[in-house]
Amino acid sequence: MHGTEYNYDKYLLTKRFGFASQFIKNTLQINQCDGTYSDIAPMTNMAHTDWSWSVLMADYNNDSKKDVFITNGFRRSYTDNDYVRYTQDSMYKSTTNKQELNLSKYLSIIPVHKTKSYFYMNQGGLKFTDVSNQWDPSPPEFSNGAAYADLNNDGFLDIVVNNIDAPPFIMKNNGTSTRKNNNIRFTLQNENNKPALGSKIEIIDNKDNLQVFYIYPSKGFLSSVEPIAHFGLGDATSLKSVKYTGQMEKCKVL
C-alpha cells in the first residue's frame, strides 16, 4: 500500500532534497514535558492496525491504566495491490477497446475484506498487549464509529460500535463477574447544567497513583462518548486528593 515503487523517481527526489521517508503507520505520541513528543507506536505494537477509524483510550478493566480500542474495516479495499495491478489495469484496457466502463461493475469487483477491531491492554510501563481475541469476540466487520459508556451502571465501560451495512455491536463489559477492581466516576456540569467541556480532573488514590482525565467527549469517528470522567482504581479503596481545573468559573461535581 505504500506506493514508492510506483513513484520511484519522486522517492529519489525527496531523498535528494533531504526529506524523510514516508511510511504508512499509526502514531502514539507521548509527551516528554519539554515541548516535544515521541512516537512510541512501534514499541507498543500499535503501529499497524489495518484501516483504523475510532481510537478509544479508556480503562476498560478498571486497573488504573488506560487501554486502547481501535475500530477497523473498510467497505471496499480499493488499495488492494492485486486489484490495483491487475483487475483495474484490465478494466482500463477494456475502455481503450471502446467497451463501455460500467460503474456498477467497476465497484462490484473491488475486493471486500471484513476485519476485526483491535483491543490493547495496558500493562504499565508503556507496554501494551494485544487482547483482541480475548476481549472482543465479535466477528470481523466494517466497523468505524464507536463510543464508550457505562450502559448498565455496573462501574465498567461498555462499547457501542457502528458497522457499515450491518447492525451495530453493543459490547457488554463483563468486568463485574471477572474482576474485583474498583472505580470512581465524576460528572461535571457548568452553571447551566451542561457538561463542563475542557475541564480537567486529577486524582491521587491511597496508593499514590496519579491519574488525569480531560472532559472532551468527541472521540472516535463521528462519535461522542459519555461526558463523564471515569477512573479505574484497581485495588485502591480511597482517594487522597481530587483536583479540578477548567475554563468554567462555576462548576459542580455530581
LINZIDA-V743928 format. One record per residue. N is the residue number from 1. NEAR is the number of other C-alpha atoms within 12 Angstrom. Layout:
BEGIN
n->N near->NEAR
n->N near->NEAR
END
This chain:
BEGIN
n->1 near->20
n->2 near->16
n->3 near->19
n->4 near->18
n->5 near->12
n->6 near->14
n->7 near->12
n->8 near->14
n->9 near->13
n->10 near->17
n->11 near->21
n->12 near->17
n->13 near->15
n->14 near->16
n->15 near->15
n->16 near->12
n->17 near->11
n->18 near->10
n->19 near->12
n->20 near->12
n->21 near->18
n->22 near->14
n->23 near->14
n->24 near->16
n->25 near->20
n->26 near->23
n->27 near->22
n->28 near->23
n->29 near->19
n->30 near->17
n->31 near->12
n->32 near->11
n->33 near->9
n->34 near->8
n->35 near->8
n->36 near->10
n->37 near->13
n->38 near->16
n->39 near->20
n->40 near->22
n->41 near->20
n->42 near->19
n->43 near->20
n->44 near->28
n->45 near->26
n->46 near->32
n->47 near->23
n->48 near->22
n->49 near->31
n->50 near->26
n->51 near->33
n->52 near->32
n->53 near->30
n->54 near->36
n->55 near->38
n->56 near->38
n->57 near->33
n->58 near->40
n->59 near->43
n->60 near->43
n->61 near->39
n->62 near->34
n->63 near->30
n->64 near->34
n->65 near->32
n->66 near->32
n->67 near->35
n->68 near->36
n->69 near->45
n->70 near->42
n->71 near->43
n->72 near->36
n->73 near->32
n->74 near->30
n->75 near->25
n->76 near->22
n->77 near->24
n->78 near->23
n->79 near->22
n->80 near->22
n->81 near->19
n->82 near->17
n->83 near->23
n->84 near->22
n->85 near->17
n->86 near->15
n->87 near->23
n->88 near->25
n->89 near->16
n->90 near->19
n->91 near->25
n->92 near->19
n->93 near->15
n->94 near->16
n->95 near->15
n->96 near->12
n->97 near->11
n->98 near->10
n->99 near->12
n->100 near->15
n->101 near->18
n->102 near->14
n->103 near->11
n->104 near->10
n->105 near->13
n->106 near->23
n->107 near->19
n->108 near->17
n->109 near->22
n->110 near->25
n->111 near->21
n->112 near->20
n->113 near->21
n->114 near->26
n->115 near->27
n->116 near->31
n->117 near->43
n->118 near->42
n->119 near->37
n->120 near->36
n->121 near->35
n->122 near->28
n->123 near->20
n->124 near->16
n->125 near->13
n->126 near->23
n->127 near->21
n->128 near->28
n->129 near->24
n->130 near->25
n->131 near->24
n->132 near->26
n->133 near->17
n->134 near->15
n->135 near->28
n->136 near->29
n->137 near->19
n->138 near->27
n->139 near->21
n->140 near->25
n->141 near->30
n->142 near->35
n->143 near->40
n->144 near->38
n->145 near->34
n->146 near->38
n->147 near->38
n->148 near->41
n->149 near->33
n->150 near->32
n->151 near->20
n->152 near->18
n->153 near->17
n->154 near->23
n->155 near->33
n->156 near->37
n->157 near->40
n->158 near->34
n->159 near->41
n->160 near->32
n->161 near->41
n->162 near->30
n->163 near->31
n->164 near->21
n->165 near->14
n->166 near->16
n->167 near->13
n->168 near->21
n->169 near->28
n->170 near->23
n->171 near->28
n->172 near->27
n->173 near->29
n->174 near->24
n->175 near->28
n->176 near->22
n->177 near->13
n->178 near->12
n->179 near->21
n->180 near->21
n->181 near->26
n->182 near->28
n->183 near->35
n->184 near->35
n->185 near->31
n->186 near->30
n->187 near->28
n->188 near->34
n->189 near->26
n->190 near->21
n->191 near->14
n->192 near->13
n->193 near->16
n->194 near->19
n->195 near->29
n->196 near->33
n->197 near->27
n->198 near->24
n->199 near->32
n->200 near->28
n->201 near->31
n->202 near->26
n->203 near->32
n->204 near->25
n->205 near->27
n->206 near->17
n->207 near->18
n->208 near->16
n->209 near->25
n->210 near->23
n->211 near->30
n->212 near->27
n->213 near->37
n->214 near->32
n->215 near->32
n->216 near->24
n->217 near->29
n->218 near->22
n->219 near->26
n->220 near->30
n->221 near->24
n->222 near->17
n->223 near->25
n->224 near->24
n->225 near->32
n->226 near->29
n->227 near->29
n->228 near->34
n->229 near->40
n->230 near->42
n->231 near->42
n->232 near->40
n->233 near->35
n->234 near->27
n->235 near->20
n->236 near->24
n->237 near->19
n->238 near->21
n->239 near->24
n->240 near->17
n->241 near->18
n->242 near->24
n->243 near->21
n->244 near->27
n->245 near->24
n->246 near->24
n->247 near->17
n->248 near->21
n->249 near->14
n->250 near->19
n->251 near->24
n->252 near->21
n->253 near->24
n->254 near->16
END
